[in-house]
Amino acid sequence: MFNGACCPGKATTRQIMVGGQQVGIAFLDQIIEKALASEGASEEELKAILLRELKIFNYVPSSAEDEYLHGIWEGFVKERSRRSERG
């Protein structure tokens, strides 16, 4: 497993596009993994999971929530598609 926001440890950080800017997101792989594990969830439910998990490990300004959600959603869709192509 990985360390939570309250626990010391080295966070893995990956970049996503947020409002036209590259932004580093801590624990991005784990956040996406959590949503991928929610089989049968609707798109709205998946987006809620992604945003909730994103906010646990990263600062997300309320004024930029939509941009962050758009960026992480794109990463989620790409990963889900990549996995479905592998079978």
N, C-alpha and C positions, 0 to 999 in steps of 0.2 A: 504494500500500500504506500501511500505518500503522506508527507507531513501536511497537516492542516495549517490554516492561517495563524493559529495560536501557538503552533509548535515550531521550534527552531529547525533549521535544515535548509538545504540548498534547493530552491525552486527552479524547475526547468522553465525557461521562458522562450516563447516563440512569437513571431510577429504576425499581426493581422492588419488589414487596412481599416481605419476608423476615420470616417469623414475626410478621406483623401490623404491621411497621414499614416505612416507605419507606426504601430503601437505595440510594445512588448506586453505579452499576456503571460502571467505566471500560471503554471499548471494547465495550459491549454489542452494538452493531450488528455489529461484526466477529466477535464470538464466535458470535452466532446465524448469521451468514453462513457461517462455517466448518462448522457442523453442517448447514446447508441444502445445502452443496456435497457432502455425504457421501450421495449418492443410494444407495439400496439398504441403508443401514445399519438395523439393528434399533433398536427404542426404547432398549434397554439400551446399545447402542453410541453412539447419539446423546446419551444422558444422560452417558455417560463423556466424550465429546468436549466437551460443554458445560461440565462440571465441570472438566475439565483446562484448557480455555482460560480459564475464569473465574478459576482459581487462578493462571494465569500473570500476569494483569493486575490482580488484586484480592486483598486479604487476605480469606481465608475461614476463620474459626475452625473447627477440626475439630468442635467441639460443635454447630455450626450448619450443617454441610454439607448435611444433608437439607433444611433450610429454604431455603438458597440455591439448591439444585438445583430445588426445587419452584417457586420464583419465576422462575428463568431458563427452566425448562421451559415454564411458562405463556406467557412471552414468545415462545419458540420456536414453540409450537403456534399462537399467534395469527398470527405472521408467516407461517408455512407455510400456514395457512388463507387468509390474505389473498392470498397469491400464487396459490394454486390457484383462487381465485374470479376472479382477473384472467385466468387462462388462460395 
